[in-house]
Amino acid sequence: MSQKKARAAEGRVRTKEPDRSQGWLFKQMPEQLVEPEHPVRVVAAAVEALDLRGFLAGAKAVEGHAGRPVTSPRLLLALWVYGIQQGVGTATELARRCEEDRAYQWLAGGVKVSHDKLSQFRVEHLEVLQQVFTDVLSVLLQQGLVSLEQVAQDGTRVRASASAPSFRREQSLRECQEQAELHLQAVLAQKDDPELTRGQQATREAKARDYQARVDAALEAIKQQQARKKGADKEKVRASTTDADARVMKMADGGFRPAYNLQFAVAGEALGGPRTIVGVEVTNQGSDMGSVSPMVEQIEQRTGQVPERVLADGGHATCADVKQCAAKGVEALISVPERMAQAGQQGDHSPEVEAWRERMRTDEAKEQYKARAGLVENVNAQVKGRYGLTQVTVRGLEKVKCVALLVALAHNLAAHGQPLVDALLARQSALAEPAHLLELAPGNAASLGGGISPVPVDQVTALPAGF
């Protein structure tokens, strides 16, 4: 027997066993968490070059005075943009990844971010998100990274955060209103109950008032819908006590569920290249009709110019949109639906509408129209497939608009990547004065769903990375 075998037979074999009760000390450099070519670095660089002062407009904690520091809006925006690109759609999952995923840890840079803070940031800054989205479009246009030669528009239905049973008619909502009032009175009557702590009582009262407010909002939604209905149809109107802005819509699978209608306008080349979202709108209308001319106006308001051509399917076609596009010099390549193919005696025979019908019969128009699916339907597929936006987890039209704008920002950055970052950095380095001494030039006072003002690129500033 060899000496090694003899020693093994004499005693117990030594092994390294885990000791999970022992404290650990780690030494790690943040820059080593992700490789230099990691896509999260592109997101961070792009966000660092944006002007995000609007997010700090209401901040009370300033240098030289008491107060808790505000979580960096650059960090919060970068987390949401990168999270959306990776298919993360909830604040809870985003906060979890900040604890476990190296890319998110590198973005956070040691700053603890709660899911509550992420949730608040996502829905409380609609006007600022509109302006940031417009700012990015301005840079893309100035650098020639996007062209408005042809823009395709389409809508996609996204499931709302409301259930079908939450939709009630007016009579049922009146009963709910009475029950909510009685419940609130009962909660207030138990205000001095010694078995309840102050925190428990505050929570019960807040929930009771919240339900009462949601019922009141549903009744207001009923009134607004009834104003557009006639006769017996007014009695059939329903509204949700969960999300008063949501509406039951026909979905892509043929079923009917509470949803929102997200409208995207996408610019790009027919033969390939980046697909850039240049217009975002959210409605609670199940139909796409009448949405083309508002989108053209939004694009003009954001960029200062109108598209040369607008491509849309027959569900968007209205004579009013065709006329307004013609008035702005926009070529409307909108598929002619059967209901409008042949205008009868009562139909619209205006020169603009007749020219549109004739144009859509030509081989040239048919060939140009083929680009529509490759542009906007491609983006809609990415929004639902890659970014996971099949259902919104927020409630209310304004909050859903915030989510749609964040998705559009994330998509445009993913589509253009480093060239967009280089353009943003070039603009930042070209500033003659320190960014914190400059002010944005007054924009157009007109607003569209949260405030959009066209900002010339040479008047938009970016702040230093430490701001």
N, C-alpha and C positions, 0 to 999 in steps of 0.2 A: 504493500500500500504506500502511495506517495505521501510526502509530508503535508501537501495541501489537503488531501482527502482525510488525513489523520486529524488535522486541526478542525476541519468541518465536522467530523464525527464527535469531537470532544465537547463542543459548545454550540450555542445558538447562532444562527447566521445573522450578521448585522444588516439592517435595512433602514432606509430613510422614510420614516412615517410622517404624515402631515400633522402639524400642531396648530389647530385652528383657534386655540385660546391665546396664542402668542400675538402680541401687537407687531405690525409691520411698518417699516419705514421705506418710502419710495423716493427715489431721486430721478426726476424726469424733466427733460426740456420740452416745452410745448411745441417748438418747431419740429421736433422729431416725431410728433404724433401722426402727421400726414406727409406724404412724399411731395416734392416740389411741383409735380404735374397734376396733383389732385384737383378735381373740379371745384372743391370747396374754396380753394384759393382764388379762383376766378370770381366767385360770388362775393367774397370778402373784398377783393380789390375794387369791384364795381360799386359796391355799396359805400365804400370809403370815399369814392369820388363824387357821390351825390350830395345835393344840398338838402339836408334833412332838418333844417332849423324849425320848420313848421311843427314837427312833433313835440318840440319843447316850448311851444307858445304859452302853455298854461302852467309850466313848471314853477314851483315856489322855492325850491332849494337852490340858492345861488351862493356863489363864493362870498365869504365874509359874513354870512348870516346862518342861523341855525336851520336845521332841516336835514332829512335823510337824502342822500344822493339819488338822483333819478337813474334808473337803468338805461343804458345807452340805447337810443333808437336805432343806431347803426347795428348793434348786436341783435336786437329784436327783429329788425327787418331782414338782416342776413340769415338769421335762423329760419324765418318763415320762407324766404325765397329758396334757400337750399333744401328745406324740408319738403316744400311743394315739388321741387324737381325730383326728389326721391320718393314721391308718392305719399308723404306724410300729411294728413289733413286735419289732425286734431291737436290741440294744445297739450293734452295729457301725454300723447305719444311723443310729441316734440320734446317735452320736458324730460321724459324718460330717456330719450336718446342723448340728451345733454349729459346724463350721468353715465351712460354705458358705451356710446359710440365715439370713437376717436375723432372723427371729422367734426362732430358737434362740440366735443370738448375743446378742440382747437379753436373753433369759432368763439365759444364762450370765454376762453382765455381766463378761466378761474372764477368768472362771475356766476353766481347761483341764480338761475332763472326759474321761477315757479310757473306752473301751468296757468294760474290766475293772471299773472302779468302778461303772459303770451296771449291769453284770450282777450284781455282788455285791449292790448295793442292792436290786435287784428281788426277790431270793429269800431274803434273810437276815433279814427282819423281819416274819414272818407275824403274830405277836401284836400288833405295833404297827400294822400295816395293818388288822387286825381292829378295833382300838380307834379308829383314825382314821375308818374307815367307819361305825362306830357313832356316833361324835361328829357326823359330818355328818348322819346320820339324825335324831339328837336335835334338831339345829337346825332341820331341815326340818319336823319335827313340831311343835315349839314355835311356829314362825312360821306354821303352817297351810299350808305349801307342799305338803304331802303328807298324804293321809288313808289309813287302813287299812280303809276301809269295804269295799273289795274288792281282793283280791290274787290274781293269776293266777300259776301255777307251771308251768314246763315245763323239760325238759332238752334239751341239744343236744350232739351228739358232736363232739369236737374231736380231730383227728389228733394222735397222740403222736409224740415224737421217737424213734421206734424202727422198725426194718424188720421185715417178716414173717419173713425167715429167721433173725432173732435169737431167735425163740421156739423153745425146745427142751424135750424131755421129760426126766424125771428121769435116766434112764440116760445120755443124751447130756450132761447137765449134770455128772454125776459124772466123765465123761471130761474135760470141760473143766476141772473142778476140779483133776484130776491134772496136766493140761497146764499150767495156770496156776502150780501149785506148782513144777513142774520148770523152767518159764521163769524164775520169780523166783529160784530157786537158781542158775540159769545166769548171770543178771544180777549177782547178788551175788558170784559167783565171779570175775567180771571187774572187780571193784571197783578193783583196782590196775593195770588195763591202762593202760600209759603212752600209748597212742594216743587215749585218751578223756580229755577235760577233766573237771574236777570237776562242772561244770554239765551236761555230756552224761550223765555217769554218774547224777547225781541225777534227771535227766529220765527215763532208762530205768527206774530203780528205781521212780519214782513211777507210771509207766504200768503197770508189771508189777503193782504192788500194787493199782492202781485196777481192773485187769481181774479180779484175784483177788477183790476185794471185790464187784464186780458179779456174778460167778458165784455167790459165797456168798449174795448177796441174792436171786438168782433161785432158788436151792435153797430158801431160806426161804419165798419166795412159793409154790413148789410145795407145800410142807408145809401152808401155810395153805389153799390151794385144795383139797388132798386131804382135809382135815378136813371139808369141806362136801360132798364127793362120796361116792357109794356104789358098791360093787362094781367092775365093770370101768371105770367112768368115771374112777376114780382114776388109771389108767394113761394116760389121754388128756390129762391136765392138762399145760399147757406154760407156760413163763415166759421172759421176754426177758432176755438177758445185757446188753442196752443200757439198758433201763429196766424194772426188776423190778416196778414198780407199774402199768405199762400193761397193758391187756387187749385182746384182739381183740373188736371190737364190730361190729354191723351198722350201717352208715352210711346216710345219707339216700338215697344212690344205689343201695342194695341190696347193695353190696359189703361185704366184711369186712376191716377193717384195725385195727392197734393204735390205741387212742384212749382218751380220758377223757370222762366224762359230766359236763358242767357244768350245774348246776341253778340257775336264777334265779327269784326271786319278785319280781313287778313289781306296784306299786300305781299306780292312776291312774283317771281318769274314762272311762266308756265312750264318751262323745261327743267326747273329745279332750283335749288338754292334755299336760303332761309325763308321761312314763312313768318312774317312779322305781324303781330296784332296791332292795329292802328286805331281801333275803336272798340269800346266795351259798353254794353248796356244790359240792364237787367229789368225785366218786366214781369208782371203776374198775369199777362194775357196769354192764353193758349194759342193764339194765332200770331203768325209773323206779318200779317198784312199791315201795311202802313208804317213799317219800320225802316224803310230804305232812306227816305229823305231826312228823318231825324239823325240817322247815322252819318249821312253825308255832311249835315250841318255840324255834327260833333267833330268829325275829322277836320273840317275847315276851321273850327274853333281851336282845335288843338295845334294844328300845323300851319294855319294861315293859307292853305291851298286846298283845292278840291281834287278828288281823283279824276283821271281822264275817263275811266270806264268803271262801272259798278256791275258786278255779276251776282245774280241772285236767282233762286228757283221760283217756280210759279206761285208758291205759297206766299211770297212777298208782294206779288203784283197788285198794284192799284193804279188807277188812272191819275190820281192826285200825285203819287210819287213820280210817275213818269213825267208829268208836267213840271214838277219842281226840279227834277234832275235836268230837264231840258233848259229850264230858266237859268240854271247855274252853269250850263255848258258841259254837263256830265253825260256821257253816253251810257244809257241804261240798257244793259244786256240782261234783261229779266225774262225768263221763260214765260211765254204767253200761255196761260191756262185755258182749258177748253171753254170755260165760262166767258172768256174775253176774246177768244179767237175770232169770232164773227160777231160784230156789233149789230144789233137789230135797230129798229127805228128809235127805240128808247136808249140805245147805247151811246157811248161817248165817241163822237166823230171829230174831235178837235185835231188840228194838224199834228200836234206833238204825239198824240196817241196813235194816229194812223201811221205816222212815220215810224213809230216804235214797232207796230205790227209788221210793217213792210221790212224793216231792218232785220227782225228776228227770223224772217223767211230766207234771208240770204245765206249762202254757203260761208261767207266770211264771218258773219255773226255766229253761226253755228260752230265754226272752228274755234273762235275765241271763247265761246261759252264753255267749251270742254275743259278749260282751265279751272273752272269753279270748284269742282270736286277735289282736285289736287291741292287747292289752296285752303279753303275754309273747312271742308270736311276732314281734311288731314289734321288740322288743328283741333277740331272738335273731338276727333278720336284720341288725340294725345291728352286733351284736357280730362277725358274720362278714363282712358286706359293708363297712360303714363303718370298723370298727376293725381288720379284717383278721385276726381270730383264727380262722383255719381250721385252723391247726396250731400247737401250742406248741413252742417251741424249748428248753424246759427239761425236765429229767427228774426224776421223783419226784412223789408226790402232794402233798406239802407245798409244793413249789415251784410246781406248777400252781395251787394255791390262792392263792398270792401274786399270780400273773399275773391270775387271775380277779378278785381284789379290786381290783387296779389298774384293770382294765377297768371294774368297777362304779363306782369313784370317778370315773373319767374320764367315764363315761356320765352319772352324776347331775349332775356339774358342767356338762356340755354341755346337759343337759335343762333345768336351772334357771337357769344363767347368772348374770346380774347380781343377780336377787333373792336367790339363795343367797349371793353375795358380800356384799350389803347386810346380810343376816341375820347372817353371821359377823362382820362389822365392828361391827354393833350390839351383839352379845354381847361383843366385845372391849372396846368403849368403855364398857360398863356395869359392868365390873369395878371394885370399890371400891378394891382394892389393886393394886400392881404385880404383873404376872403372874409374874415370876420369884420372888416371895415366897410364892406360893400353891402348894398341893399338891392333887393330885387326891384326891377323896374315895375311900375304899376301895370297890371295886366288888364285884360278885358273884364269889365265888371259882370258881364253875363255869366251865368252859371248853368250847369247841366248836371243834375243829379249829384250835387255835392261840390260844385265849384270847379270849373275848368277855365283857365285863362291861357291863351296862346302866349308863350314866353319866347322871344327871340333868343337864339342860342348865345349870342354875345352878351346878353343881359342876365343870364342865369349863372350864378356862382356856385362853386363847390367849396366846402369847408375843409380845413386841415383835418388829418386823421384823428387828432387828439380832441376834437370838439365833442 
